[in-house]
Amino acid sequence: MTLVAQHFWVIGLLITCAAWAWGHQRARRHVHGDHVLLRSYPQLARRRLIFSALPWLVMGVGALGGVPTVFEYLRPYNGNPYVLAWFATLVGIWIAGSHWLIARNGAVVVAAQPGLLRIQPTEPEKVAATHMLWLIGGITVVIALCLWDAPGA
């Protein structure tokens, strides 16, 4: 268990990459033959991979910098700079993603990309609503972690 707790970020990164590859394969069926999708999909897929992998990479930097286990990320109130950087990364991704989806018509783009998501809403409003639900869930978890006195590992 200690090995998993120390290198959890590697597991998360591997799962992220595997999910991306699986989704990429699934999307190829929808994109094949559609020249508009062929031009826009690769950029969206790369950005999705980068934004999905970024928290795990930041966690990896923390592990190399002295964060002993993944359980430290349950205690942001301890003030560990690597843990705080990880939370700042999450918040930055949430802000950037929300801005792109809502202010820059990203929801329209996502709705027009069949196969980009496992469950693909076809209306931009549903894309934005789904994003907001995930965002509210993430914010709730962060608040709970800041208020909860997590036991030591």
Summary of the structure (lengths in Angstrom):
residues: 153
radius of gyration: 17.4
end to end distance: 10.8
largest distance: 54.0
contacts: 413
relative contact order: 0.13
helix: 79%
strand: 0%
